[in-house]
Amino acid sequence: MLALIVALAGGLGLDLVVGDPTNLYHPVAWLGRFIGYFIPHIKGGSRAREQIKGIVFAILIVSLAGVSIHLATMVSLYYAGAIALTIFSAIILKVTVAVRGMERHAQVIMACIENGDLPGARQNLSMIVRRPTEGLDEQHVLSATIECISESTVDGITGPMFYYSLLGPAGAFAYRAINTLDSMVAYKDNYYRDIGWMSARLDTLANYMPARITAIIMVISARILGADWKNSLGVLQRDHDKTFSPNAGYPMATMAGALRIRLEKIGHYSLGDNREQATLEKCEKAISIMKLTTFLFFLAFSVPAMSVLYLAGWWRFVFGLP
């Protein structure tokens, strides 16, 4: 159990220092290419047939991701000991979280705005959001950037940490497989609607608890960092259900309240109140809240959860120890 906690801390530290490797060497990028290869092969037939193939495909991908990492974890423990387990687990956790990666994406957009390059900011924003960005003004570019920071706190950080804390490295990687499936096939258009049905629902289920726990910890982070934590809590309670996703509204509404701004996706939702304008300073504050939330999630959820599971004999069962 201690090895897994050390690995979790080490993986987070490694991510903060070095960020993501290039796609050529990133296991999640390999997983994405693997999924992309099979997408055309599960198209075709009636709606019911496509849904069935989509269900089977999603379950197989997630199962393959989780089982392969669990077997590799077991091999590292049984043949090389606790140190190898720690190193392997830290590497897996590192490739499933993206604290530094999200910060870098946001900073590129912020640098464009600071230099008066709004088209460049829109172009860089388009790499991390699904919405069209060509006609967005500066306020909506900043709003979308802060939305990404807040939503990615769950999708790219606390979500993997949550499942690592309960299931070890295999849990974190299986979660990342679900998240990758959702980003690649869970669209509402005619092409993806049926084959992505199961992927979307797995993502909704997987993020249910992480989103809600993260939102509460975000409020605490806002308090520590001097943001408006009372407004954060109020906007969370009022606006969390305004997004199409039943989970995304939790971290986004919390962040909007903490920063005293409105986060708006034109024609879809508006979270928070326009008490203050979105600014570069607000983006920096959002990044700080993201980082502190990560640290507090580790202390307030991961360490206690993993300790309780250890006392209950869970980790000995997971790793087949006597």
Buried (B, 14 or more C-beta within 10 A) or exposed (E): BEBBBBBBBBBBEBBBEEBBEEEEEBBBBEBBEBBEEBBEEBBEEEEEEBBBBBBEBBEEBBEBBBEEBBEBBBEBBEEEEBEBBBBBBBBBBBBBBBBBBBBEBBBBBBBBBEEEBBEBBBBBBBEBBEBEBEEBEBBBBBBBBBBBBBBBBBBBBBBBBBBBBBBBBBBBBBBBBBBBBBBBBBBEEEEBBBBBBBBBBBBBEBBEBBBBBBBBBBBBBBBEBEBBBEBBBBBBEBBBEBBEBBBBBBBBBBBBBBBBBBBBBEEEBBBBBEEBEBBBEBBBBBBBBBBBBBBBBBEBBBBEBBBEBBEEEBBEEBBEEE
